[in-house]
């Protein structure tokens, strides 16, 4: 019988590969030795099997990673996608089941794929099936904690083989959240935020009252991006603090219409929350004194408390401004449908009647008009500041009425022909196209950043053209948008200046007071429309260039984004203001640029000049008499 003890490395039964003379001083029992060896071999085999079958994290997409995570946690994870309505319902239901008051669970009644991508439907179904099975099997496990959810939300998408466009969209969603965080942290309830100084800011157009302009302006962006907690916080602020009757100073009638009334109407159209409709109607009523002039043409500034009116001191002849009086149709048509009161529409159509009958120099609409006489105050014409959205609303008033408002269409076609013949400046054999301001009948050669919206306007006109100019309008749209993109890439910051000129060589210059970038949306607005209507990936790439520039030069680490004082200056100095339209427009258009076409489809929704989407009027169940009055011109 052999000894029960053998030196570990001694040659013999079960010992191989030991060197002669190599002896261990630690004896082991044979049975124990075999057991340890067996366990060791099993461990190695198990580890090898795990490595062989484990999926490569770098090769799976984000949803697959979440599905795998869900197998360990039965709680359903909210989708970090364009998940507006489906995920909003889940989060809203969850919030309702808790004791938190006034969280909003948006309805599905007005959800034409508003925030859900076709490319995610199959993945979502798979996720639901996985969640059902794991929920049944693991009822005894604890739900996923908030920290765990946040950890998953913060997965570095650059390391996951996700669709490139999807990663871009999710990046913009993160930017929206960062911009909102800066505002909510340092200026909640203020009109705007100074993110560098970490305090509130209010432009003169808002008066002296804190009305949460950024908050109201950004409601629909938060909703569309699926930022449900932020949306509910904003909603609760509107409920508790938005008191337009308490405003005691002069405010801009125009800005309150497009930002506040527009933002509230859009939030209502998406969420169906009656609070937003009530607030919009209340504000519209408070602004009605603006129309109390000899002609019915509203003045620029209204004191909501006293009803007193005045125009801007800098306006030519103290006149009213074309863009301000001509940018009411979408909001007031919508108000008419919701309130079933014709008063709103009557006011708008009366203004249009005056404008149409007025003598027009060169067939154009000057920027200033006297509210007492209905006569023009100067011969300055612009597709930029003071004129821009008047032209935009002629086209969109026709569209939002399902093309019933043919007078608006005819006015658009007529004036656009004259704009083309009088204000278009082509450069480099028609490679670039500037829309110049017109002073006393002559082009000054300057194009404003604000006029860069026209690329999108002409693209939209192209797909609906009834005058045989569809391709012509699309060519114009592409040319304008290319020109505006060029104004961006020719600066060291890759931001377009407030205004620029282009010489015959394509060189771009700006004057001292034209070099700033105020986080404006007009260029990316045109990218959005051109992408939706042509599907040329170039426009998405151009939008991504803007994202990269914003992140590099405008992002404030503690929250928010700031504009640039001089886009040509290599130091790229910041201006310390996050404009309310940055969340409302710039980031919304970027988000939609990288979203599926089913998110706010252009054949069902019309965007106001502040990027607030309104549905086509026929989508609303109103009595036929009211609807007919909305459609038929007076």
Secondary structure, DSSP 8 states (H G I E B T S, - for coil): ---SEE-TT-SBTTB-S--TT---S--EEHHHHHHHHHHHHHHHHHHHHHHHHS--GGGS-HHHHHHHHHTT--S-----SS-HHHHHHHHHHHHHHTT-TT-----STT-SSTT--GGGHHHHHHHHHHHHHHHHHTTTS----HHHHHHHHT--GGGS---HHHHHHHHHHHHHHHHHHHHHHHHTTSSEEETTTTEEE--GGGTTS---HHHHHHHHHHHHTT-HHHHHHHHHHHHHH--GGG--SEEEHHHIIIIIIHHHHHHHHHH--HHHHHHHHHHHHHHGGGG-SSSS---SEEETTT--EE--TTSGGG-EEHHHHTS-HHHHHHHHHHHT-THHHHHHHHHHHHHHHS--GGG---SEE-TTT--BS---B-SSTTTHHHHHHHHHHHHHTTT--HHHHHHHHHHHHHHHHHHEEEETTTTEEEE--EETTEE---EEGGGGGHHHHHHHHHHH-SSS-HHHHHHHHHHHHHHHHHHHHTSTTS---SEEEE-TT--EE--GGG--B----HHHHHHHHHHHHH--HHHHHHHHHHHHHIIIIIB-TTS-B--BS-TT-TT--B---B-HHIIIIIIHHHHHHTS-TTTT-TTTEEE-TTS-EEE-GGGS---HHHHHHHHS--
